Amino acid sequence: MSSRLLKIAVVGHTNTGKTSLVRTLTRNRAFGAVEDRGGTTRQVTTTELQSEGRGLIELYDSPGLENAPELIEWLDSQPGDRHAGPARVQALLDDGQAARRFDQEARVLELMLGMDIGLYVIDSREPVLEKYQDELAILALCARPIVPVLNFTVAEGSREAQWRKALAEVTLHTVIAFDAAVRDPASERRLFEKLKSQLDGFETVLDDWLTRLEADEADRLQAALRAISTLLIDVAAARRRAEASDPEAVSSALGELQNSVRRREQATVETLLALYRFDAKAYEDEDLPLTDGCWAEDPFDSETLRAYGIETGKLAGLGAGAGALVDVATGGLSLGMGTLIGTLAGGGAGLVKGLGSRAVDQVRNRVTLAIDDSTLALITARQLHLLKSLRRRGHGSPTAVSARDAPDRDHAVPVLLRRARYRPSWSELNPGARPAERRSEIEALAVELKARLDSQAIQKS
C-alpha cells in the first residue's frame, strides 16, 4: 500500500480534450486553456486532488502528440534492444537534436517515465487511424499502464464501438467512456474504479478519493436543495400591505414585492452556480436564458409562464380570491382598481382568507398582497431545471453551459408552501422575520424536491 500521491498523466493526440478532462475531474473550469484548435497546451501543467486538505492524486496535463509516425521511424533506426522500452525513450531524451525535432513527444514521454499510469484521451468522433496506434505504441515504451478514455461519446458521430474494437486488438481491454463536457458522477466513479484494477498498491488512495467524491456530490446536492427550499419559503410567505383606497400605494407595494422576489431568486441562482463551480458567464441557453448569470425572463411575465406550460389562474393557492387580489403573472391587478376597491369595501374579507390575522386587520381599508401559485410553480420549475443542468454539466466544455432537457411540466406547488402562506415570519423578505422557526420546514421541503428530481429521472430513463 502506497502512502505517496498517485501520479496520473493525461496524454493523447492534439485537441482530443485532455485539458477538458482535467477540468471536469477537478471541477475547475479555469484550469489550463481550452480552445477549438490543436496545440493549445504547450507545457506540462499539474493540479492536485485533495481530501480534507490531504493530497491524494496529482493530475498532469500534457502537450498533444503530433508526430508519432515519424518518431516511430526514428526509434526503429536507432541501435539497441527494441524491447528495452524505457531505455529507448531515454536515448531519445538524451539526443538533443532528436528531442528538439520531436519536442511535443519528448515532453510527453519524459513525463510518462515518472508517472504511475497514463490516461490516453481519444476523440471518439475521429476515425481509427494508424497515427493513433503509433502513439499508443510509443507510450507503451515507457512501461507504464495506460487506460484509454473515449471522449465525446455522447456527441453526434461518435465511433465508440470501432474504437473499442481497435483497442481490444492491441490488448487494451480496460477502456472507459468519459465525456468531459458531461458531468456524470457514475462515469467518474467507473474511471477511478478501473484505475484501481491497474494499480496495485494504490487501492487505499483511490478508495479515499471515491469516498470523497460521493460525499461531495451528496453534500453539494443537499446544499442546492436547501437553497431552493429557502427561496421558495421566502417567496410563498412574502407579503406587502397597502391602503385599498390608494391605487398608487397598492401599485407601489406590488412593485416592491415583485422586486424583492426577483432579487431573492437571483441570489439563489448565484448560490447554485457557486456550488457547482461555474462563474456567471458559464451559463447561457435558449431554454434557461441566464445572461451573465441572470434570468433574462421575468418571473412576472405571462410569456415566461407560458414557456413553462403554466396558465395564469389555474393554480389557486390562496382561495377563490387569490387571483383577484393580485395577478403577479401579468404584473398587475387582475381586476380594475375600482372593481377591486369596491369588492373589498363590499365585504370582501374572504378574498384574503388564510393570509393570517395580522393581514386581514381593517380589511375594508387595507389590502395584503402575496405571490400567487402560478409564479411559485414557475420559480420551483426553473430552479430545479437549472439544478439538473448544473449537475449534468462538465467543466471541460469550452462553450457556455447548455441545458438539453425541456423545462419540467410538474407544476404542483408543494404542500409546505401552502403552510408558509400562514407564516409571514418565515420569510426573510418580510420585516420582523424569524428564520429559526422554519428550519424543519426547509429540510422537509428539500426532501420533497429531491423526491421530485428522482421521479423525473426515473420517468426520463
MIDREN-777697 format. One record per atom (N, C-alpha, C): residue in one letter; x, y, z. Coordinates in steps of 0.1 Angstrom, whole numbers, plus 5000, padded with zeros to 4 digits. Example, Ala and Ser with C-alpha at 12.3 -4.5 7.8 and 13.67 -1.06 7.14 Angstrom:
A513249435078 A512349555078 A513249675078 S512849785071 S513749895071 S512950005079 
END
This chain:
M500849885000 M500050005000 M500950125000 S500650224991 S501550344989 S500950454998 S501950535004 S501550645011 S501750775004 R502350764992 R502550884984 R501450914974 L501451034968 L500451074959 L500450984946 L499350954941 L499250884928 L499450984917 K500350954908 K500651044897 K500050994884 I499151074878 I498451034866 I498751134855 A499251084844 A499451174832 A498251164823 V497751274818 V496751284808 V497351314795 V497351214786 V498051224773 V497151194762 G497751224750 G496951194738 G497251284726 H496551264715 H496751344703 H496351494706 T496851584698 T496451724699 T494851734698 N494351824707 N492951864706 N491951744708 T492251654717 T491251544720 T490451574732 G490851674740 G490051704752 G490851674765 K492151674764 K492951644777 K492651744788 T492851874784 T492651974794 T491151974799 S490251954790 S488851944794 S488551834804 L489251724802 L489151614812 L489651654826 V490751714826 V491251764839 V490351864845 R489751954838 R488852054843 R487651984850 T487151884843 T485951814848 T486251734861 L487451664861 L487851584872 L488051674884 T488551794882 T488951884893 T487851984896 R486751984888 R485652084890 R486252224888 N487252244880 N487852374879 N487852414864 R486952504861 R486752554847 R487952644843 A488652694853 A489752784850 A491152714847 F491152584849 F492452514847 F492852514832 G494052554830 G494552544816 G493852634806 A494052604793 A493352674783 A492652574774 V491352594771 V490652514762 V490152594750 E490652554738 E490152624726 E489952514715 D489152554705 D488852464694 D489952464683 R491152434688 R492252424678 R493352344684 G494152294676 G495252204681 G496352274688 G497052204697 G498252254703 G498052364713 T496952374719 T496752474729 T497652464741 T497752334746 T498652314758 T500052284752 R501052374756 R502452364751 R503352314762 Q502952324774 Q503752284786 Q503052184794 V503752104802 V503152014812 V502552104824 T501352084827 T500752154839 T500152054848 T500152094861 T499651994871 T498652054881 T497851964886 T496952004897 T496751884906 E496251914918 E496251814928 E494751784933 L494451664935 L493151624941 L493351594955 Q492551664964 Q492751654978 Q491551614985 S491751554997 S490551525006 S490951575020 E490151665025 E490351715038 E491751775040 G492251845029 G493551915030 G494751815027 R494451695025 R495551595022 R495551565007 G496651575001 G496851544987 G496751394985 L495951354975 L495751214971 L496351184957 I495951264948 I496251234934 I496851364927 E497851344919 E498351454911 E497951424896 L497351524890 L496951514875 L497951594867 Y498551544857 Y499451614848 Y498851624834 D498551754830 D498051774817 D499251794807 S499251734796 S500451734787 S500151794773 P501251834766 P501051874752 P500551764744 G499951794733 G499351694724 G500451624715 L500351494713 L501251424704 L500851464690 E501851484682 E501651534668 E502351464657 N503451394661 N504351344650 N504851204654 A503851124658 A504250984662 A504750894651 P504250904639 P504750814628 P506150834625 E506650964625 E508050994622 E508950954634 L508450964646 L509150924658 L509350774658 I508350704654 I508450554653 I509550514644 E509650584632 E510650554622 E512050594628 W512150704635 W513450734641 W513850634652 L512950594660 L513350494670 L513750364664 D513050324653 D513450194647 D514850204640 S515250324637 S516550344631 S517750344640 Q517350344653 Q518450354663 Q518950214668 P520250204671 P520750084676 P520150044690 G520349924694 G519949884708 G518749784707 D518449734719 D517449634720 D516049704719 R515349664708 R514049734706 R512949704716 H513249604725 H512349564735 H512649634748 A513749714749 A514049784761 A513449924760 G512149924763 G511350044761 G511850174768 P511950174781 P512450294788 P513850334784 A514650244780 A516050284776 A515950354762 R515150304754 R514950374741 R514350514742 V513450534751 V512950664754 V513950754760 Q514750704769 Q515850784775 Q516850824764 A517150734755 A518050764744 A517550884736 L516250884733 L515651004726 L515851134734 L515551124747 L515651244755 L517151294756 D518051204756 D519451244757 D520051294744 D519351274733 D519851314720 D519151454718 G519951564720 G519451694719 G518751734706 Q519351694695 Q518751724682 Q517451654680 A517351524684 A516151454682 A515051504692 A515451534704 A514451594714 A513851724709 R514651804702 R514151924697 R513251904685 R513651804677 R512851774665 R511451714669 F511451634679 F510151574684 F509851634698 D509751764698 D509651844710 D508451794718 Q507251794712 Q506051754719 Q506051614724 E506551524716 E506551384720 E507551364731 A508751434730 A509751424741 A509251464754 R508451574754 R507951624767 R506951524773 V506151464765 V505151364770 V505851244775 L506851194767 L507551064771 L508351094784 E508951204785 E509651234798 E508751234810 L507551294808 L506551294818 L506151154822 M505851074812 M505350934814 M506350854822 L507650874820 L508550794828 L508450814843 G507950924847 G507850954861 G506450934867 M505550874859 M504150864863 M503850724867 D502750704874 D502250574878 D501350514868 I500650604860 I499650554850 I499450664840 G498950634828 G498650734819 G497150714814 L496450824813 L495150824807 L495250874792 Y495050794782 Y495250824768 Y493850874763 V493651004761 V492451054757 V492251054742 I491050994738 I490750974724 I489451054721 D489551134710 D488251194705 D487551084697 S486451034703 S485750914697 S485150944684 R485051074680 R484451114667 R485451094656 E486751074659 E487751064649 E487850914644 P488150894632 P488350754627 P489550694633 V489550564634 V490750494639 V491850494629 L492850574631 L493950594622 L495250534627 E496150514618 E497450454622 E498250544631 K498050674630 K498850764638 K498550744653 Y497250714656 Y496850694670 Y497450564675 Q497550464666 Q498150334670 Q499650354673 D500250444665 D501650474667 D501850544680 E500950634684 E501050704697 E501050604708 L500050514707 L499950414718 L501250324719 A501750294707 A503050214707 A504150284714 I504250414711 I505350494717 I505150504732 L503950534736 L503650544751 L503950414758 A503650304752 A503950174758 A505450154761 L506350224754 L507750214756 L508150254770 C507250344776 C507550394790 C507250294801 A506750174797 A506450074807 A505550114818 R504550194815 R503550234825 R502150194820 P501250154829 P499950124825 P499250234818 I498450204808 I497750304800 I496250264800 V495350364803 V493950344802 V493350434792 P492850384780 P492250474771 P490950534776 V490750664773 V489550734777 V488850784765 L487750734762 L486950774750 L486150904753 N486551014747 N485951144750 N484851174739 F483951254742 F482851294732 F482051184728 T481751084736 T480950964733 T479551004731 V479051114737 V477651144736 V477451244724 A478451274717 A478351364706 A477951294693 E477351364684 E476951304671 E478151264664 G478151154658 G479351104650 G480351024659 S479950994671 S480950914679 S481150774673 R482350734673 R482750604668 R483250514680 E482450514690 E482850444702 E483150294700 A482150224693 A482250084690 A483550054682 Q483850134672 Q485050104664 Q486350124672 W486350224681 W487450244689 W487650124699 R486650084705 R486749974715 R487349844708 K486849824696 K487349704688 K488849724685 A489249844680 A490649864677 A491549854689 L491049904700 L491849894713 L492049754718 A490949674716 A491049534721 A492049464712 E492149504699 E493149434690 E494549454694 V494849564702 V496249584707 V496249554722 T495349474727 T495249424740 T494949524751 L494349634747 L493949734756 L492449714759 H492149644769 H490749604772 H490149694783 T490949754790 T490449844801 T490249984795 V489050014790 V488650134783 V487450194791 I487450334792 I486450404798 I485850514789 A484550514788 A483850624781 A483650734791 F484250854789 F484050964798 F484051094790 D482851144788 D482751274781 D482951394790 A484051464787 A484451574795 A483451694795 A482551694785 A481651804785 A480351774793 V480251644798 V479051604805 V479551554819 R478951614829 R479351574843 R478451454847 D479151344848 D478451224852 D479151154863 P478651164876 P479351104887 P479550954886 A478650884879 A478750744877 A479950704868 S480050774857 S481250754848 S482550794855 E482550894863 E483750934870 E484150824880 R483150764887 R483450664896 R484050544889 R483450504877 R483950394869 R485350414865 L485750544862 L487050574858 L488050544869 F487750584881 F488750564892 F488750414896 E487550354895 E487550204898 E488450124888 K488450174875 K489250104866 K490750134868 L491050244873 L492450274877 L492850184888 K491950154897 K492350064908 K492749924903 S492049874892 S492349744887 S493749744880 Q494349864877 Q495649864870 Q496749904880 L496449934892 L497449994901 L497449914915 D498349824916 D498549754929 D499149854938 G498649864950 G499349944960 G498650084962 F497750124953 F497050244954 F495550234957 E495150114961 E493750094964 E493250194975 T494050214985 T493550294996 T493450444991 V494450494984 V494350624978 V493050644970 L492850554961 L491650564952 L490350544960 D490350454970 D489150444978 D488850574985 D489850634991 D489750764998 D489150864988 W489650874976 W489150974967 W487650944963 L487350814960 L486050784957 L485050814968 T485450794981 T484650824992 T484350974992 R485451054990 R485351194989 R484451244978 L484551184967 L483651224955 L482151204959 E481851084965 E480551054968 E479951154978 A480751174989 A480351264999 A480151414994 D481051454985 D480951594980 D479751604971 E479451504963 E478251514955 E476951514963 A476951434973 A475751434982 A475551574989 D476751624994 D476651745002 D476251864993 R476851864980 R476551974971 R475051974967 L474551854965 L473151844961 L472251894972 Q472551844985 Q471751884996 Q471852034998 A472952094997 A473052244998 A472252314988 A472252264976 A471552324965 A470052314968 L469552194972 L468152184975 L467752274987 R468552284997 R468252375008 R468152525003 A469052554994 A469052694989 A467652724981 I467252624973 I466052644966 I464852644975 S464852554985 S463752544995 S463652675003 T464752735007 T464752855014 T464152965005 L464552974993 L464053074983 L462453054983 L461952934981 L460552914979 L459752954991 I460252925003 I459552965015 I459553115017 D460753175014 D460753325014 D459753385005 V459553334993 V458653384983 V457153354987 A456953234991 A455553194995 A455053275007 A455853305016 A455453375028 A455553525027 A456153575016 A456353725015 A454953795013 R454853915018 R453653995016 R453954135019 R453054215013 R453154365015 R451654415017 R451554525024 R450254575027 R450154725022 A448954755018 A448754895013 A447354935016 E447055065015 E445755125017 E444955085004 A443855025006 A443054974995 A442455094987 S442255204994 S441655324987 S442755404980 D443955364980 D445055444974 D445655354963 P445255374950 P445755294939 P447255304938 E447855424940 E449355434939 E450055354950 A449455354962 A450155284973 A450055134970 V448955084964 V448854944961 V449854904950 S449954994940 S450854964929 S452354964934 S452655064942 S453955074948 S454354944956 A453454904965 A453654784973 A453854664964 L453054654954 L453154534945 L454554534938 G454954654933 G456254664926 G457354624936 E457354674948 E458354644958 E458454494961 L457254434962 L457154294965 L457854214953 Q457454244941 Q458054174930 Q459554194929 N460054314931 N461454344930 N462254264941 S461654254953 S462254174963 S462354024959 V461353974953 V461353834948 V462353814937 R462453914928 R463453904917 R464853894923 R465153984933 R466453984939 R466753854946 R465753804953 R465953684961 R466153564952 E465453554941 E465653444931 E467053454925 Q467553574922 Q468853594916 Q469953544926 A469753574939 A470753534949 A470853374949 T469753304947 T469753164947 T470453114934 V470253174923 V470953144910 V472453144913 E472853254919 E474353274922 E474853164932 T474053124941 T474453024951 T474552884943 L473652854934 L473752734927 L474952734918 L475252844911 L476452844902 L477652824910 A477752894922 A478952874930 A479152734936 L478052674940 L478152534945 L478652444934 Y478352464922 Y478852374911 Y479952434903 R480552544909 R481852604905 R481752654890 F480652714887 F480552784875 F480452934877 D481153014869 D481053164871 D479853214863 A479553334864 A478253394859 A478253384844 K479353384837 K479453384822 K479453244817 A479353144825 A479453004821 A478152944817 Y477053024820 Y475752964818 Y474953044808 E474552984797 E473853054786 E473052954778 D471752964777 D471052864770 D469652924765 E469152864755 E467852914750 E466752874759 D466752754765 D465752714774 D465852774788 L467152794792 L467352854805 L468152984803 P467553094799 P468253214794 P468953294805 L470053234811 L470853314820 L471853394812 T471753524813 T472753614806 T473653674817 D474953654816 D475853694827 D475353654841 G474853534841 G474453474854 G473053524859 C472253584851 C470953634855 C469853584846 W468653554851 W467553514843 W467153634834 A467053604821 A466653704811 A465153724811 E464453624815 E462953634815 E462453664829 D461553754830 D460953804842 D459953704848 P460053664861 P459053564866 P457653614866 F457453754864 F456053804865 F455553834851 D456253784841 D455753804827 D454953674823 S453853704817 S452953594813 S453653504803 E454453564794 E455153474784 E456153384791 T456753424802 T457653324809 T456853214815 L455653234820 L454753134825 L454453034814 R454053094802 R453653004791 R454852924786 A456052974787 A457252894783 A457352764791 Y456852774803 Y456952654812 Y455552584812 G454652624804 G453352554803 G452452584815 I452652694821 I451852734833 I450852844828 E449552814831 E448552904827 E448152994839 T448053124837 T447653214848 T446353174854 G446253174867 G444953154873 G444553004875 K445352914869 K445052774870 K445452714884 L446352784891 L446852724903 L446452824915 A445352804921 A444952894931 A445252834945 G446152904952 G446652854965 G446152934976 L445553054974 L445053134985 L443553144986 G442853054979 G441453064979 G440953124967 A439653134966 A439053184953 A439453324949 G439753404959 G440153544956 G441553574953 A442453474953 A443853504952 A444153574939 G443653524928 G443953594916 G443353734915 A442253754922 A441653884921 A442453994929 L443053944940 L443854044948 L445054094940 V445753994935 V446954044927 V447353934917 D447453974905 D447753874894 D449253904891 V450153844898 V451553864896 V452053814883 A451353724877 A451753664864 A451753764854 T450853864854 T450853964844 T451354104849 G451854104861 G452454224867 G451554324871 G450254294873 G449254394877 G448054334884 L447054414887 L445854364893 L444954304883 S444454184885 S443554124875 S442254194874 L441754254885 L440554334884 L440954484883 G440154564877 G440454704877 G440554754891 M441254864893 M441454914907 M440154954913 G439255014905 G437955044911 G437154924915 T437154824906 T436454694910 T437054634922 L438354634923 L438954574935 L438654644948 I438754774947 I438354854959 I436954834963 G436054834952 G434654814955 G434354674961 T435054574957 T434854444962 T435254434977 L436454504980 L436854504993 L435954575002 A435554694997 A434654775006 A433354705008 G432954614998 G431654555000 G431754425008 G432754415016 G432854295025 G433654185019 G434754215012 G435554105006 G436554045015 A436254025028 A437253965037 A437653825032 G436753755025 G437053625021 G438153615011 L438453735004 L439453734994 L440853715000 V441053755013 V442253745019 V442253635030 K441253555030 K441153445040 K442353355039 G442953335050 G444153245051 G445453315051 L445353455050 L446653525050 L447053565064 G446353525074 G446753545088 G446053665094 S445853665107 S445053765113 S445653905112 R446953915112 R447554045110 R447354105096 A447154005086 A447054055073 A445654105070 V444654065078 V443254105075 V442754205084 D443554265093 D443054365101 D442654485093 Q441554545097 Q440954655089 Q440954625074 V440354515071 V440454465057 V439754565047 R438654635053 R437954725044 R438854845040 N439954865047 N440754985044 N442154945039 R442554815041 R443854775037 R443854645029 V444854625020 V444854505012 V446254445014 T446354315015 T447554245016 T447854175003 L449054194998 L449554144985 L450554024988 A450353914980 A451253804981 A451453744967 I452453664966 I452853594953 I451853474951 D451353464939 D450353364936 D451053224933 D450253124932 D450852994930 D451452974916 S450953044906 S451453034893 S452953074893 T453253184899 T454653224900 T455453134909 L454953084919 L455652984928 L455952864920 A455052814912 A455252704903 A456352724893 L456352844887 L457452884878 L458752884884 I458952954896 I460252964902 I460652824907 T459752744911 T460152604915 T460752524903 A459952534892 A460352464880 A461652504874 R461852634873 R463152674867 R464352664876 Q464152674889 Q465352654898 Q465752504897 L464752414897 L465052274896 L465652234882 H465252304872 H465752284859 H467252334858 L467552444864 L468852494865 L469752394873 L469252344884 L470052254892 L470352124884 K469352074877 K469651944870 K470651974859 S470652084853 S471552124842 S473052134848 L473152194859 L474452214865 L475052084870 R474151994875 R474651864880 R475151784868 R474651804856 R475051724845 R476251784837 R476451914839 R477351984830 R478851964835 G479651914826 G481151904829 G481752044828 H482952054834 H483652184834 H484652194822 G484652084814 G485652074804 G485152144791 S483952174789 S483452224776 S483852374775 P484352414763 P484752554761 P483552644759 T482452584756 T481252664754 T480452694767 A479552784766 A478752814778 A477852694782 V477452684794 V476552574799 V475352574791 S474852464786 S473652454777 S472852334782 A471652364786 A470752254790 A470152194778 R469952054778 R469451984767 R467951944770 D467551944782 D466251894785 D465252014784 A464051984781 A462952074781 A462552104795 P462052224798 P461652254812 P460652144817 D460652124830 D459752024836 D458352074836 R457451984835 R456052014834 R455251974847 D456051944858 D455451924871 D455252054878 H453952104878 H453752234883 H453052234897 A453052114903 A452452104917 A453252194927 V452452274934 V453152364944 V453252274957 P454452254963 P454552174975 P453652224986 V453052124993 V452152155004 V452752245014 L454052225017 L454752305027 L454652455023 L454552485010 L454552625007 L453152685010 R452152605009 R450752645013 R450752685028 R451452605036 R451652635051 R452352765052 A453352785044 A454152915045 A453253035043 R452153025036 R451253135034 R450753195047 Y450653105057 Y450153145070 Y451253195080 R452453195075 R453653215084 R454453335078 P454053455079 P454853565073 P456253575080 S456353525093 S457553535100 S458653445094 W458253345085 W459153255079 W459953325068 S459453435062 S460153495051 S461053605054 E462253595050 E463253705052 E462953825043 L461953815035 L461553925027 L460654015034 N460253975046 N459254055055 N460054115067 P459554225071 P460154285083 P459854195095 G460754185104 G460554105116 G460553955114 A461253915103 A461353765100 A462053695112 R461653565114 R462253485124 R462653355117 P463753355110 P464153235102 P464353105110 A464653115122 A464852995130 A463552905131 E462352975129 E461152905130 E460852805118 R461652825107 R461352745095 R462352645092 R463252615101 R464352525098 R463852385094 S462952335102 S462552195099 S461752195086 E461052305083 E460252315070 E461252315058 I462352385059 I463352395048 I463852255046 E464152175056 E464752045055 E463651955048 A462451965053 A461351875048 A461051915033 L461152035029 L460852075016 L462052025007 A463252035012 A464451985004 A464251835001 V463651755010 V463451615008 V462351594997 E461351684998 E460251674988 E460851704974 L461651804973 L462251844960 L463151734955 K463951674964 K464751564960 K463951454954 A462851424960 A461951314955 A461451354941 R461151474939 R460651514926 R461751504915 L462951534919 L464151514910 L464351374906 D464251284917 D464451144915 D463351084906 S462051134908 S460951084900 S461151124885 Q461551244883 Q461751294869 Q462851214863 A463951174870 A465051104864 A464550964860 I463650904869 I463150764866 I462250774853 Q461450874852 Q460550894841 Q461350914828 K462450984829 K463251014817 K463950884813 S464350804822 S465050674819 S464150574813 
END
